[in-house]
Amino acid sequence: MVGGPLGGVLFDATGWMPQEIATGATLMTELGQFDAGSRALYGLRPGGTHRWDWGGDVP
């Protein structure tokens, strides 16, 4: 994870299909803009790297 509340955290996507990885993920976090129970949006960095960039927080 790059940037945002989960920046630097390793995320295990073992077993995910390539299209699921390309879609990205909305992950629960206690550290987001909306406090406990908020979600952080992360998507695969363009170029097919193994890094997911932060896209913002949602309640």
PDB file of N, CA, C and O in Angstrom:
ATOM      1  N   MET A   1       0.844  -1.158   0.000  1.00  0.00           N
ATOM      2  CA  MET A   1       0.000   0.000   0.000  1.00  0.00           C
ATOM      3  C   MET A   1       0.901   1.236   0.000  1.00  0.00           C
ATOM      4  O   MET A   1       1.878   1.317   0.745  1.00  0.00           O
ATOM      5  N   VAL A   2       0.544   2.196  -0.858  1.00  0.00           N
ATOM      6  CA  VAL A   2       1.331   3.414  -0.966  1.00  0.00           C
ATOM      7  C   VAL A   2       0.421   4.600  -0.660  1.00  0.00           C
ATOM      8  O   VAL A   2      -0.579   4.820  -1.344  1.00  0.00           O
ATOM      9  N   GLY A   3       0.777   5.361   0.373  1.00  0.00           N
ATOM     10  CA  GLY A   3       0.018   6.543   0.747  1.00  0.00           C
ATOM     11  C   GLY A   3      -1.217   6.199   1.561  1.00  0.00           C
ATOM     12  O   GLY A   3      -1.572   5.031   1.718  1.00  0.00           O
ATOM     13  N   GLY A   4      -1.861   7.229   2.072  1.00  0.00           N
ATOM     14  CA  GLY A   4      -3.093   7.054   2.821  1.00  0.00           C
ATOM     15  C   GLY A   4      -2.893   6.388   4.166  1.00  0.00           C
ATOM     16  O   GLY A   4      -1.762   6.227   4.625  1.00  0.00           O
ATOM     17  N   PRO A   5      -3.993   6.000   4.800  1.00  0.00           N
ATOM     18  CA  PRO A   5      -3.919   5.455   6.152  1.00  0.00           C
ATOM     19  C   PRO A   5      -3.234   4.095   6.242  1.00  0.00           C
ATOM     20  O   PRO A   5      -2.766   3.719   7.317  1.00  0.00           O
ATOM     21  N   LEU A   6      -3.164   3.358   5.152  1.00  0.00           N
ATOM     22  CA  LEU A   6      -2.526   2.036   5.179  1.00  0.00           C
ATOM     23  C   LEU A   6      -1.178   2.034   4.465  1.00  0.00           C
ATOM     24  O   LEU A   6      -0.645   0.971   4.148  1.00  0.00           O
ATOM     25  N   GLY A   7      -0.628   3.211   4.213  1.00  0.00           N
ATOM     26  CA  GLY A   7       0.660   3.327   3.538  1.00  0.00           C
ATOM     27  C   GLY A   7       1.727   2.513   4.250  1.00  0.00           C
ATOM     28  O   GLY A   7       1.883   2.629   5.465  1.00  0.00           O
ATOM     29  N   GLY A   8       2.457   1.695   3.517  1.00  0.00           N
ATOM     30  CA  GLY A   8       3.510   0.868   4.070  1.00  0.00           C
ATOM     31  C   GLY A   8       3.050  -0.496   4.540  1.00  0.00           C
ATOM     32  O   GLY A   8       3.874  -1.357   4.846  1.00  0.00           O
ATOM     33  N   VAL A   9       1.745  -0.704   4.603  1.00  0.00           N
ATOM     34  CA  VAL A   9       1.204  -1.994   5.043  1.00  0.00           C
ATOM     35  C   VAL A   9       1.267  -2.987   3.883  1.00  0.00           C
ATOM     36  O   VAL A   9       0.947  -2.641   2.746  1.00  0.00           O
ATOM     37  N   LEU A  10       1.677  -4.206   4.172  1.00  0.00           N
ATOM     38  CA  LEU A  10       1.670  -5.260   3.163  1.00  0.00           C
ATOM     39  C   LEU A  10       0.292  -5.895   3.134  1.00  0.00           C
ATOM     40  O   LEU A  10      -0.312  -6.135   4.179  1.00  0.00           O
ATOM     41  N   PHE A  11      -0.203  -6.166   1.935  1.00  0.00           N
ATOM     42  CA  PHE A  11      -1.528  -6.747   1.758  1.00  0.00           C
ATOM     43  C   PHE A  11      -1.381  -8.056   1.001  1.00  0.00           C
ATOM     44  O   PHE A  11      -0.756  -8.093  -0.059  1.00  0.00           O
ATOM     45  N   ASP A  12      -1.941  -9.117   1.526  1.00  0.00           N
ATOM     46  CA  ASP A  12      -1.840 -10.433   0.905  1.00  0.00           C
ATOM     47  C   ASP A  12      -3.000 -10.652  -0.058  1.00  0.00           C
ATOM     48  O   ASP A  12      -4.143 -10.833   0.363  1.00  0.00           O
ATOM     49  N   ALA A  13      -2.698 -10.634  -1.347  1.00  0.00           N
ATOM     50  CA  ALA A  13      -3.712 -10.879  -2.368  1.00  0.00           C
ATOM     51  C   ALA A  13      -3.537 -12.267  -2.985  1.00  0.00           C
ATOM     52  O   ALA A  13      -3.981 -12.515  -4.106  1.00  0.00           O
ATOM     53  N   THR A  14      -2.889 -13.165  -2.248  1.00  0.00           N
ATOM     54  CA  THR A  14      -2.704 -14.538  -2.707  1.00  0.00           C
ATOM     55  C   THR A  14      -4.071 -15.174  -2.958  1.00  0.00           C
ATOM     56  O   THR A  14      -4.966 -15.099  -2.116  1.00  0.00           O
ATOM     57  N   GLY A  15      -4.216 -15.789  -4.104  1.00  0.00           N
ATOM     58  CA  GLY A  15      -5.474 -16.442  -4.433  1.00  0.00           C
ATOM     59  C   GLY A  15      -6.445 -15.534  -5.180  1.00  0.00           C
ATOM     60  O   GLY A  15      -7.487 -15.995  -5.647  1.00  0.00           O
ATOM     61  N   TRP A  16      -6.115 -14.248  -5.300  1.00  0.00           N
ATOM     62  CA  TRP A  16      -6.978 -13.333  -6.047  1.00  0.00           C
ATOM     63  C   TRP A  16      -6.759 -13.549  -7.537  1.00  0.00           C
ATOM     64  O   TRP A  16      -5.638 -13.815  -7.969  1.00  0.00           O
ATOM     65  N   MET A  17      -7.806 -13.437  -8.313  1.00  0.00           N
ATOM     66  CA  MET A  17      -7.706 -13.511  -9.768  1.00  0.00           C
ATOM     67  C   MET A  17      -7.100 -12.202 -10.280  1.00  0.00           C
ATOM     68  O   MET A  17      -7.259 -11.164  -9.637  1.00  0.00           O
ATOM     69  N   PRO A  18      -6.408 -12.232 -11.428  1.00  0.00           N
ATOM     70  CA  PRO A  18      -5.797 -11.010 -11.953  1.00  0.00           C
ATOM     71  C   PRO A  18      -6.796  -9.855 -12.125  1.00  0.00           C
ATOM     72  O   PRO A  18      -6.441  -8.699 -11.892  1.00  0.00           O
ATOM     73  N   GLN A  19      -8.020 -10.148 -12.525  1.00  0.00           N
ATOM     74  CA  GLN A  19      -9.003  -9.075 -12.699  1.00  0.00           C
ATOM     75  C   GLN A  19      -9.423  -8.478 -11.350  1.00  0.00           C
ATOM     76  O   GLN A  19      -9.759  -7.296 -11.280  1.00  0.00           O
ATOM     77  N   GLU A  20      -9.408  -9.280 -10.283  1.00  0.00           N
ATOM     78  CA  GLU A  20      -9.712  -8.763  -8.947  1.00  0.00           C
ATOM     79  C   GLU A  20      -8.605  -7.830  -8.482  1.00  0.00           C
ATOM     80  O   GLU A  20      -8.881  -6.787  -7.890  1.00  0.00           O
ATOM     81  N   ILE A  21      -7.366  -8.193  -8.742  1.00  0.00           N
ATOM     82  CA  ILE A  21      -6.236  -7.350  -8.372  1.00  0.00           C
ATOM     83  C   ILE A  21      -6.281  -6.045  -9.151  1.00  0.00           C
ATOM     84  O   ILE A  21      -6.026  -4.981  -8.587  1.00  0.00           O
ATOM     85  N   ALA A  22      -6.604  -6.110 -10.445  1.00  0.00           N
ATOM     86  CA  ALA A  22      -6.663  -4.907 -11.277  1.00  0.00           C
ATOM     87  C   ALA A  22      -7.768  -3.964 -10.826  1.00  0.00           C
ATOM     88  O   ALA A  22      -7.654  -2.751 -11.003  1.00  0.00           O
ATOM     89  N   THR A  23      -8.840  -4.505 -10.242  1.00  0.00           N
ATOM     90  CA  THR A  23      -9.966  -3.686  -9.784  1.00  0.00           C
ATOM     91  C   THR A  23      -9.621  -2.898  -8.535  1.00  0.00           C
ATOM     92  O   THR A  23     -10.139  -1.799  -8.336  1.00  0.00           O
ATOM     93  N   GLY A  24      -8.755  -3.439  -7.690  1.00  0.00           N
ATOM     94  CA  GLY A  24      -8.399  -2.777  -6.439  1.00  0.00           C
ATOM     95  C   GLY A  24      -9.271  -3.245  -5.295  1.00  0.00           C
ATOM     96  O   GLY A  24     -10.011  -4.220  -5.421  1.00  0.00           O
ATOM     97  N   ALA A  25      -9.179  -2.534  -4.163  1.00  0.00           N
ATOM     98  CA  ALA A  25      -9.901  -2.975  -2.979  1.00  0.00           C
ATOM     99  C   ALA A  25     -10.310  -1.795  -2.110  1.00  0.00           C
ATOM    100  O   ALA A  25      -9.661  -0.749  -2.098  1.00  0.00           O
ATOM    101  N   THR A  26     -11.394  -1.990  -1.392  1.00  0.00           N
ATOM    102  CA  THR A  26     -11.841  -1.055  -0.364  1.00  0.00           C
ATOM    103  C   THR A  26     -11.609  -1.765   0.967  1.00  0.00           C
ATOM    104  O   THR A  26     -12.256  -2.769   1.264  1.00  0.00           O
ATOM    105  N   LEU A  27     -10.686  -1.241   1.760  1.00  0.00           N
ATOM    106  CA  LEU A  27     -10.248  -1.925   2.966  1.00  0.00           C
ATOM    107  C   LEU A  27     -10.646  -1.165   4.229  1.00  0.00           C
ATOM    108  O   LEU A  27     -10.532   0.059   4.293  1.00  0.00           O
ATOM    109  N   MET A  28     -11.114  -1.907   5.227  1.00  0.00           N
ATOM    110  CA  MET A  28     -11.485  -1.307   6.510  1.00  0.00           C
ATOM    111  C   MET A  28     -10.235  -0.781   7.207  1.00  0.00           C
ATOM    112  O   MET A  28      -9.170  -1.395   7.151  1.00  0.00           O
ATOM    113  N   THR A  29     -10.387   0.367   7.863  1.00  0.00           N
ATOM    114  CA  THR A  29      -9.280   0.927   8.626  1.00  0.00           C
ATOM    115  C   THR A  29      -9.803   1.762   9.785  1.00  0.00           C
ATOM    116  O   THR A  29     -10.866   2.376   9.688  1.00  0.00           O
ATOM    117  N   GLU A  30      -9.071   1.782  10.853  1.00  0.00           N
ATOM    118  CA  GLU A  30      -9.390   2.626  12.003  1.00  0.00           C
ATOM    119  C   GLU A  30      -8.677   3.965  11.872  1.00  0.00           C
ATOM    120  O   GLU A  30      -8.892   4.861  12.689  1.00  0.00           O
ATOM    121  N   LEU A  31      -7.835   4.113  10.860  1.00  0.00           N
ATOM    122  CA  LEU A  31      -6.980   5.280  10.729  1.00  0.00           C
ATOM    123  C   LEU A  31      -7.435   6.260   9.659  1.00  0.00           C
ATOM    124  O   LEU A  31      -6.754   7.260   9.432  1.00  0.00           O
ATOM    125  N   GLY A  32      -8.546   6.018   9.003  1.00  0.00           N
ATOM    126  CA  GLY A  32      -8.988   6.847   7.898  1.00  0.00           C
ATOM    127  C   GLY A  32      -9.576   8.178   8.319  1.00  0.00           C
ATOM    128  O   GLY A  32      -9.711   8.474   9.506  1.00  0.00           O
ATOM    129  N   GLN A  33      -9.916   8.958   7.340  1.00  0.00           N
ATOM    130  CA  GLN A  33     -10.488  10.290   7.524  1.00  0.00           C
ATOM    131  C   GLN A  33     -11.767  10.260   8.356  1.00  0.00           C
ATOM    132  O   GLN A  33     -12.060  11.216   9.075  1.00  0.00           O
ATOM    133  N   PHE A  34     -12.524   9.179   8.265  1.00  0.00           N
ATOM    134  CA  PHE A  34     -13.814   9.091   8.944  1.00  0.00           C
ATOM    135  C   PHE A  34     -13.743   8.258  10.224  1.00  0.00           C
ATOM    136  O   PHE A  34     -14.766   7.767  10.701  1.00  0.00           O
ATOM    137  N   ASP A  35     -12.540   8.099  10.783  1.00  0.00           N
ATOM    138  CA  ASP A  35     -12.309   7.396  12.049  1.00  0.00           C
ATOM    139  C   ASP A  35     -12.672   5.915  11.973  1.00  0.00           C
ATOM    140  O   ASP A  35     -12.639   5.306  10.904  1.00  0.00           O
ATOM    141  N   ALA A  36     -13.015   5.356  13.113  1.00  0.00           N
ATOM    142  CA  ALA A  36     -13.266   3.918  13.219  1.00  0.00           C
ATOM    143  C   ALA A  36     -14.364   3.466  12.257  1.00  0.00           C
ATOM    144  O   ALA A  36     -15.422   4.090  12.166  1.00  0.00           O
ATOM    145  N   GLY A  37     -14.099   2.390  11.551  1.00  0.00           N
ATOM    146  CA  GLY A  37     -15.083   1.828  10.633  1.00  0.00           C
ATOM    147  C   GLY A  37     -15.056   2.435   9.242  1.00  0.00           C
ATOM    148  O   GLY A  37     -15.873   2.071   8.397  1.00  0.00           O
ATOM    149  N   SER A  38     -14.130   3.357   8.987  1.00  0.00           N
ATOM    150  CA  SER A  38     -14.058   3.924   7.645  1.00  0.00           C
ATOM    151  C   SER A  38     -13.328   2.954   6.716  1.00  0.00           C
ATOM    152  O   SER A  38     -12.774   1.946   7.156  1.00  0.00           O
ATOM    153  N   ARG A  39     -13.340   3.275   5.449  1.00  0.00           N
ATOM    154  CA  ARG A  39     -12.701   2.422   4.455  1.00  0.00           C
ATOM    155  C   ARG A  39     -11.750   3.251   3.607  1.00  0.00           C
ATOM    156  O   ARG A  39     -12.011   4.420   3.322  1.00  0.00           O
ATOM    157  N   ALA A  40     -10.652   2.639   3.210  1.00  0.00           N
ATOM    158  CA  ALA A  40      -9.664   3.279   2.352  1.00  0.00           C
ATOM    159  C   ALA A  40      -9.689   2.585   0.990  1.00  0.00           C
ATOM    160  O   ALA A  40      -9.705   1.357   0.912  1.00  0.00           O
ATOM    161  N   LEU A  41      -9.692   3.372  -0.065  1.00  0.00           N
ATOM    162  CA  LEU A  41      -9.725   2.843  -1.426  1.00  0.00           C
ATOM    163  C   LEU A  41      -8.299   2.730  -1.964  1.00  0.00           C
ATOM    164  O   LEU A  41      -7.538   3.697  -1.923  1.00  0.00           O
ATOM    165  N   TYR A  42      -7.946   1.566  -2.461  1.00  0.00           N
ATOM    166  CA  TYR A  42      -6.625   1.348  -3.043  1.00  0.00           C
ATOM    167  C   TYR A  42      -6.780   0.671  -4.397  1.00  0.00           C
ATOM    168  O   TYR A  42      -7.623  -0.208  -4.575  1.00  0.00           O
ATOM    169  N   GLY A  43      -5.954   1.096  -5.347  1.00  0.00           N
ATOM    170  CA  GLY A  43      -5.977   0.510  -6.675  1.00  0.00           C
ATOM    171  C   GLY A  43      -4.572   0.234  -7.171  1.00  0.00           C
ATOM    172  O   GLY A  43      -3.618   0.898  -6.764  1.00  0.00           O
ATOM    173  N   LEU A  44      -4.447  -0.733  -8.039  1.00  0.00           N
ATOM    174  CA  LEU A  44      -3.156  -1.132  -8.591  1.00  0.00           C
ATOM    175  C   LEU A  44      -2.523   0.037  -9.340  1.00  0.00           C
ATOM    176  O   LEU A  44      -3.178   0.702 -10.143  1.00  0.00           O
ATOM    177  N   ARG A  45      -1.265   0.273  -9.070  1.00  0.00           N
ATOM    178  CA  ARG A  45      -0.525   1.344  -9.744  1.00  0.00           C
ATOM    179  C   ARG A  45      -0.419   1.024 -11.236  1.00  0.00           C
ATOM    180  O   ARG A  45      -0.144  -0.119 -11.601  1.00  0.00           O
ATOM    181  N   PRO A  46      -0.633   2.025 -12.106  1.00  0.00           N
ATOM    182  CA  PRO A  46      -0.502   1.788 -13.552  1.00  0.00           C
ATOM    183  C   PRO A  46       0.881   1.222 -13.889  1.00  0.00           C
ATOM    184  O   PRO A  46       1.883   1.602 -13.283  1.00  0.00           O
ATOM    185  N   GLY A  47       0.916   0.333 -14.836  1.00  0.00           N
ATOM    186  CA  GLY A  47       2.163  -0.282 -15.247  1.00  0.00           C
ATOM    187  C   GLY A  47       2.334  -1.686 -14.716  1.00  0.00           C
ATOM    188  O   GLY A  47       3.359  -2.323 -14.959  1.00  0.00           O
ATOM    189  N   GLY A  48       1.335  -2.182 -13.986  1.00  0.00           N
ATOM    190  CA  GLY A  48       1.364  -3.563 -13.528  1.00  0.00           C
ATOM    191  C   GLY A  48       2.338  -3.851 -12.407  1.00  0.00           C
ATOM    192  O   GLY A  48       2.763  -4.993 -12.236  1.00  0.00           O
ATOM    193  N   THR A  49       2.700  -2.835 -11.641  1.00  0.00           N
ATOM    194  CA  THR A  49       3.596  -3.080 -10.511  1.00  0.00           C
ATOM    195  C   THR A  49       2.828  -3.798  -9.413  1.00  0.00           C
ATOM    196  O   THR A  49       1.630  -4.045  -9.552  1.00  0.00           O
ATOM    197  N   HIS A  50       3.491  -4.126  -8.348  1.00  0.00           N
ATOM    198  CA  HIS A  50       2.843  -4.788  -7.221  1.00  0.00           C
ATOM    199  C   HIS A  50       2.507  -3.782  -6.126  1.00  0.00           C
ATOM    200  O   HIS A  50       2.367  -4.156  -4.962  1.00  0.00           O
ATOM    201  N   ARG A  51       2.378  -2.523  -6.489  1.00  0.00           N
ATOM    202  CA  ARG A  51       2.057  -1.475  -5.518  1.00  0.00           C
ATOM    203  C   ARG A  51       0.643  -0.975  -5.765  1.00  0.00           C
ATOM    204  O   ARG A  51       0.222  -0.782  -6.906  1.00  0.00           O
ATOM    205  N   TRP A  52      -0.075  -0.771  -4.677  1.00  0.00           N
ATOM    206  CA  TRP A  52      -1.429  -0.233  -4.763  1.00  0.00           C
ATOM    207  C   TRP A  52      -1.411   1.177  -4.195  1.00  0.00           C
ATOM    208  O   TRP A  52      -0.937   1.395  -3.080  1.00  0.00           O
ATOM    209  N   ASP A  53      -1.924   2.131  -4.953  1.00  0.00           N
ATOM    210  CA  ASP A  53      -1.961   3.532  -4.542  1.00  0.00           C
ATOM    211  C   ASP A  53      -3.284   3.868  -3.882  1.00  0.00           C
ATOM    212  O   ASP A  53      -4.339   3.355  -4.253  1.00  0.00           O
ATOM    213  N   TRP A  54      -3.197   4.745  -2.893  1.00  0.00           N
ATOM    214  CA  TRP A  54      -4.364   5.209  -2.157  1.00  0.00           C
ATOM    215  C   TRP A  54      -5.198   6.122  -3.059  1.00  0.00           C
ATOM    216  O   TRP A  54      -4.659   6.986  -3.751  1.00  0.00           O
ATOM    217  N   GLY A  55      -6.525   5.921  -3.044  1.00  0.00           N
ATOM    218  CA  GLY A  55      -7.422   6.730  -3.854  1.00  0.00           C
ATOM    219  C   GLY A  55      -8.368   7.605  -3.030  1.00  0.00           C
ATOM    220  O   GLY A  55      -9.140   8.376  -3.600  1.00  0.00           O
ATOM    221  N   GLY A  56      -8.323   7.498  -1.712  1.00  0.00           N
ATOM    222  CA  GLY A  56      -9.186   8.292  -0.847  1.00  0.00           C
ATOM    223  C   GLY A  56      -9.877   7.435   0.204  1.00  0.00           C
ATOM    224  O   GLY A  56      -9.740   6.211   0.221  1.00  0.00           O
ATOM    225  N   ASP A  57     -10.614   8.093   1.068  1.00  0.00           N
ATOM    226  CA  ASP A  57     -11.348   7.409   2.137  1.00  0.00           C
ATOM    227  C   ASP A  57     -12.854   7.582   1.923  1.00  0.00           C
ATOM    228  O   ASP A  57     -13.306   8.579   1.360  1.00  0.00           O
ATOM    229  N   VAL A  58     -13.601   6.612   2.373  1.00  0.00           N
ATOM    230  CA  VAL A  58     -15.069   6.686   2.343  1.00  0.00           C
ATOM    231  C   VAL A  58     -15.597   6.278   3.709  1.00  0.00           C
ATOM    232  O   VAL A  58     -14.969   5.475   4.399  1.00  0.00           O
ATOM    233  N   PRO A  59     -16.759   6.827   4.115  1.00  0.00           N
ATOM    234  CA  PRO A  59     -17.300   6.468   5.432  1.00  0.00           C
ATOM    235  C   PRO A  59     -17.735   5.016   5.511  1.00  0.00           C
ATOM    236  O   PRO A  59     -18.210   4.569   6.555  1.00  0.00           O
TER     237      PRO A  59
END
